[in-house]
């Protein structure tokens, strides 16, 4: 069976992303070598440069893949909750708790910000802000939360959850830090509840 050019390009990209993801997730961005993951993928450096520009571009592609997986998991957490409010809290707490997962901890919350800068400036940030703002608008319309500008609320919640996740990821005792971070984060979210 002859594969199309599009299929070959997708396969090459997937091989490089997979090899880089394994390296970034185990030994980290700084200690991983482009030669190692091109060799593992059975490709050349030229293929890496052609598809991603450089190692940093490959990290961005790995982060996009992991982010999409995290988003799918978080959407399920929210959808499985009995109410929109409980789903909102559960989804945000689950995001913070993902910082305990070794691959996510290293790539998304340690190396990603160190190499690519502030996560609020990453390409996926606007989509996250818009999604959280939509939920806040719905919760506000249903009378569950106080009157807050949806975009402001979304940006503040995302900043708090991202900061909490990075705190956990960079902690000497991530499990203990997670307990503190999740407890504090829940208190912050409860502060949005409308008085009964």
C-alpha positions, -999 to +999 in steps of 0.1 A: +000+000+000+014+034-010+012+061+016+004+096+007+028+125+014+004+138+040+005+104+058+043+103+057+045+138+071+021+129+099+041+097+107+074+116+108+060+143+131+044+116+153+077+097+156+097+128+165+071+140+190+069+106+206+107+103+209+110+138+223+081+133+247+098+102+262+131+121+265+116+153+279+094+133+303+122+112+317+155+131+316+142+166+309+145+191+282+180+203+291+196+169+292+179+155+261+197+155+228+183+160+194+205+133+181+191+108+206+155+114+196+161+116+159+180+083+162+152+067+182+127+078+156+150+066+128+152+100+113+177+127+107+183+161+123+171+176+090+137+161+095+135+176+129+145+211+116+121+208+087+091+200+109+098+219+141+126+243+135+146+233+165+145+216+198+124+244+213+098+240+185+097+203+192+090+210+229+061+233+218+047+204+198+050+180+227+033+205+250+004+209+225-001+172+224+000+168+262-023+199+266-048+183+243-048+151+263-051+171+296-080+191+282-099+159+272-094+145+307-105+177+323-136+179+301-146+144+312-141+154+349-164+183+344-190+164+323-191+136+349-200+160+378-236+163+390-238+201+386-220+227+365-205+243+397-192+209+410-178+202+375-161+236+375-145+230+408-136+194+400-120+204+367-099+232+381-088+210+411-079+181+387-057+205+367-038+214+398-035+177+408-021+168+374+011+184+386+017+152+406+020+131+374+057+128+365+055+135+328+031+164+331+051+178+361+083+178+343+072+189+308+042+212+314+050+228+348+088+228+350+106+226+317+078+243+296+078+276+316+116+275+320+121+272+282+090+288+267+082+315+293+050+324+310+023+298+302-003+325+300+014+336+268+015+301+252-006+296+220-033+275+238-038+301+266-065+321+248-086+289+242-083+281+280-093+316+290-123+315+266-135+281+279-133+292+315-149+325+308-179+307+291-183+285+322-181+315+345-208+333+323-231+303+326-225+300+364-232+337+368-264+335+346-276+305+368-270+325+400-243+302+413-215+328+415-211+365+423-211+391+396-176+390+381-163+399+347-160+365+330-126+372+313-112+387+345-124+357+365-110+332+340-076+349+339-074+350+377-085+314+381-061+302+354-032+322+369-040+307+404-042+271+391-011+274+369+008+290+398-004+262+422+006+235+396+041+250+392+045+253+430+037+216+432+060+206+403+090+225+418+084+215+454+108+192+473+076+174+485+050+176+457+024+154+475+024+176+506+025+208+485-004+195+465-025+191+496-018+227+506-023+240+471-056+222+465-070+232+499-061+268+493-074+267+457-108+253+468-111+282+493-104+307+465-131+291+443-156+290+471-152+327+474-169+330+440-201+314+453-231+337+454-246+343+489-276+321+495 
